[in-house]
């Protein structure tokens, strides 16, 4: 269990790094409650880019058809969503 | 006009019995019979109402089949059509309508125009052409017999466009903030259409079988105001096939998008590389789920090796083409069938060799030219030596695809961009693309722009256009827009703005009704983007806005773009 915890922490850091790259804004790594869509950090095109990077860099595949904006509205929600996905 | 004659010829084979679908969009469809009859009737109406008039007509709307009815009606009655997408902000639409300055506007979507215009709404158009929404069972007899005989003689008396007249006009981003209307003639369009249709017919995995009865289904991704759409539209129409349009709201919703893609039975894919990148994020986007899909045609931006490799793995039995061409030279003028071997050895991928009737030249700094040989029937004549590798320079396009009339009502810009070029004793109409590239044998390679025009997700954008529009916003004193890159490709745009008396806590009252002390830079940026969205199409909106208090200048008083970038 401990080992898993360790992995997911690194994974969380990696996901946030990817998110920051896509948003072109490092604040999303620290401000985990920011509304990514409202603050114009993400839009439909960049969500696609995010999915590509998650798949390419971390091997986490999420079909664009199964993702709702609400599920990834903040960095925190994104992390929860991806974590739930990678456990499956 | 050749293209209309060819369309009539193919249509005549599609009118009998149960006329097949020519255009499909969401849950709307128009058969070949309907397309043909309705466009005839609308043409007759236009001819009667504006006898002898040959001005361009704005056709406003999105991807409805009625857009195409309107396009054909315009051409049949001697008018160029000017497609304007309803997703454009109203101000930009109105500016185009004013520039075209024809009181007649065909509104497939509603648009508020002042009394000086005499627009026709979709409801009126449908009434004029006797459209019956009761299509089950569709009564073909009413169209072909009673309906047709009533106006047959007038259809025969129509005076359609000639090949040397402008058949469509597409407005592109202009560096002064004023969109430029590119005028494409009937002969330009025919040269393009014949080439792209021959290319698909002779492709290794062509969906066409020997008989010309095959009805191909082509994807229409781009709006009609983006000339990439002419590739799928005319390829499908000239072969008597079906144009499958995906509306914007479906493209924006991945669930609906993939449902649509998987159910359209597509044979030919036409899109920007960016759009296929989006589709590749879905793992089911492959030949198992789209078994009919045999041809991919890309235009609008260079296909990257990465996108090609992914796509080729998903569709190992499809032919994937990279093409290149600015709006001014009719959609595209080069093509290359990319293979895994090419992708393994060439980075970037070539954009291809010139189509028949077109010659590509590279103009080096000293004005020297390296040209591709004359292509005959698609093949290079054996006796002509292939040009050696050229050095880098401006790509010049010469031949029958180059716009005859240039920019609408802009003689100076037309004179700067278009010229007569003498090559091997022959005179060609030629266009300065402003693109940088080089030739290796007959293959052209694209390297970027000489000016501040960019391609973002396939859309052509003048950064100056965005800057001029930013400056129109109250309170904005200086504005610059710079692209930001990821993996060597433009990924988004950043606007750098200096506002009058800007301070995060004391904002200029012009920008908004600001009594709100909580208004910080992020909010201000949001407001600015909203204001800008009233002026520019959304693909041109900068993703980020950076406020600058000290506008960096170089020693000779020019904006220091390098230092601006460093501010982030």
Interface residues (C-beta under 8 A of the other chain):
Chain A: X21 X24 X25 X39 X40 X43 X44 X45 X46 X48 X49 X51 X52 X55 X61 X63 X64 X65 X66 X67
Chain B: X252 X254 X255 X257 X258 X274 X277 X278 X280 X281 X282 X283 X284 X457 X484 X486 X491 X492 X494 X522 X525 X526 X529 X543 X544 X568
